[in-house]
Amino acid sequence: MKFALCNEVLKEQSFAEQCRVAAALGYDGLEVAPFTLAADPMAIDDAQARAFGRMALDHGVEISGLHWLLVAPAGLSIVSADAALRQRSTAVMQRLVELCALMGGRYLVHGSPKQRSVPPGETRAAALERARECLAAAARSAEQCGVAYCIEPLSTAETDLVNTVAEAVDLVQAIGSPALRTMIDCSAAGQMEREDVPAMMRRWMPTGQIAHVQVNDPNRRGPGQGAMRFAPILAALREMQAAGHYQGIVAVEPFDYVPDGMGSAARAIGYLRGLEEAAEHD
């Protein structure tokens, strides 16, 4: 199984050093938050994007994909009543699709809860329709670039729009693009879903709707630093991989770094690789 580290965990280091450290710890890739590469990711040109991809490969990892898409530039929204703002936000999404492909990435994770939460005084239905239009445009770009664009279900503590995999699948099916998919974030799923994560994987992955998985605990720390058991999750992933229902990488995405970013990254990959080794000897 291949694991990527979400690079903001090491954001205080240069990108080259992030790549070196991730490889040394045993990760296969970095899942990149664009705001860690430039204050305004829209300033990254094609040559620079390719250079980031080569830099990762030179250090023994790949850029697997992008996430935290709309943090920068500031003020974006896919649900605002301001059509010009939505158009600007859509343009950012489309450019990030291009950058992802140029860097060698295969997917984008659209979380960005603040930029999709229902505005005060607006209805959820209106916000969802505006989001649908923006996501449909991003999906068209993803089709052209050969990458998957994933709408991420998030907990109600973060946003009031698209909180479960079922809701995400409804949105994906309404848009109807083969490039638009959804994903499972273990922390959010542990807070919002009625089923446990292994059961969800076995239910949703055979449908072809799940293009990515992020592993983290509902307490927002790394895997192995909370109550969620990841041995059954990895077992379900292996089962789905063997059946051809999931071919993606698995990304480690803690939010609360204990004891710090480096320690969190090291503990997570050691824990996950240990579970893999234990499973091989069962």
Stockholm file with secondary structure:
# STOCKHOLM 1.0

chainA/1-282         MKFALCNEVLKEQSFAEQCRVAAALGYDGLEVAPFTLAADPMAIDDAQARAFGRMALDHGVEISGLHWLLVAPAGLSIVSADAALRQRSTAVMQRLVELCALMGGRYLVHGSPKQRSVPPGETRAAALERARECLAAAARSAEQCGVAYCIEPLSTAETDLVNTVAEAVDLVQAIGSPALRTMIDCSAAGQMEREDVPAMMRRWMPTGQIAHVQVNDPNRRGPGQGAMRFAPILAALREMQAAGHYQGIVAVEPFDYVPDGMGSAARAIGYLRGLEEAAEHD
#=GR chainA/1-282 SS CCEEEEGGGGTTSCHHHHHHHHHHHTCSEEEECGGGTCSSGGGCCHHHHHHHHHHHHHTTCEEEEECSTTSSSTTCCSSCSCHHHHHHHHHHHHHHHHHHHHHTCCEEEECCSTTTSCCTTCCHHHHHHHHHHHHHHHHHHHHHHTCEEEECCCCTTTCSSCCSHHHHHHHHHHHCCTTEEEEEEHHHHHHHCSSCHHHHHHHHGGGTCEEEEEECCTTSSCTTSSSCCCHHHHHHHHHHHHTTSCCCCEEECCSSCSSCHHHHHHHHHHHHHHHHHHHHTC
#=GC SS_cons         CCEEEEGGGGTTSCHHHHHHHHHHHTCSEEEECGGGTCSSGGGCCHHHHHHHHHHHHHTTCEEEEECSTTSSSTTCCSSCSCHHHHHHHHHHHHHHHHHHHHHTCCEEEECCSTTTSCCTTCCHHHHHHHHHHHHHHHHHHHHHHTCEEEECCCCTTTCSSCCSHHHHHHHHHHHCCTTEEEEEEHHHHHHHCSSCHHHHHHHHGGGTCEEEEEECCTTSSCTTSSSCCCHHHHHHHHHHHHTTSCCCCEEECCSSCSSCHHHHHHHHHHHHHHHHHHHHTC
//
